[in-house]
Amino acid sequence: MATQLLRYLSILCVGLIWSLPSIAADHFNILLYHHISSTTPRSTSLSAQEFEGHLKYLQENNYHVIDLAVAIDAVQKNQPLPNKSVVITFDDAWRDIYLQGVPLLNKYGYPFTVFVNTDPIDQKNRHAMTWDMLRDLKSQGVNLANHTRDHDYLVRKPRYDEQWLANTLANITYAQQRLTDELGPVPKWLAYPFGEYNNSLKNALKERGYIAFGQQSGGVAQFSDWQALPRFPAAGPYSNLKTLKTKLASQPFPANYAAFKNPVIRVDQGGNSQPLLGVELTTAQRLGVRQQLSCFIVGERETPVWQDKMHFTVSASKALGKGRNRYNCTAPIWGQKNYYWLSHQWLIYGGEAAPKE
Ligand SMILES: [Zn+2]
């Protein structure tokens, strides 16, 4: 009850801040977590203690942790959000989130969203939450959304024909139906497993009214690609507050993300494993900012090339390895210590069977 009250209060506060344009923002950042545990794979985990460190940092540094539905609604309607707005999300409905994460989130009164793959819940996997646990979260005002039924690699398939698209959409629709049957209405939001998608899937989801989320870094603004919204991974190697601080304070780089190239590079079909990312800005940046744009690809600094004030390109100087690779670019925000952040995830894929992760 107290938790619910805190959440409603946080929504009310957002409402009050809307009337103060001087501290209003047109964007927000999303944090992505998986496990809250010290015994699960480190790459997707952080301990309860580390997680509380993040929550404490957000509180002490005047971040507004807001509800994802509220945040999306405000940005889409061009209504202001509080400055330093952050959204907390979890992929995979692991039981440790319920046991270790939720009590901490309730302590701080922070709203959050869990993207659920439904088969483990139906199969009563002991590491996954139960439907009763999910119903309990829903009654507390937590957003529950779609992460497919089986967490398959959606685009590590031989070909992307009509049959593939029908099967992929059936997977997503099945999960949406299971969520609705067990929990009542849930938003049409999909988190791509492993953040992997291609443009045909993205377009099909758009036609069907879904908003979808990837695992590349960056913030959300009106100019974002709403079928590939970025989130900052915040577990394992990304859990260190020193680096997370910079990301939390960053703003989405103003670019036309929906025009980005197809993120799947089929090297078995002649795809170039040093893909060129062309970026079109939505607002011109000052020369100083343009000169300080820097891009990082697999730990290497790569020099972006400006075509004109509104366009640049960047590509890897070495062939990218198979699997997921990210291009990250940042530029200082004029008059601030903070950065604009842009990221694109590529999947370099040779048609092989999907790995077990
Ligand atoms: Zn997942």
Residues whose N, C-alpha, C, O or C-beta is under 5 A from the ligand:
A	BS01	ZN	D91 D92 P193 F194
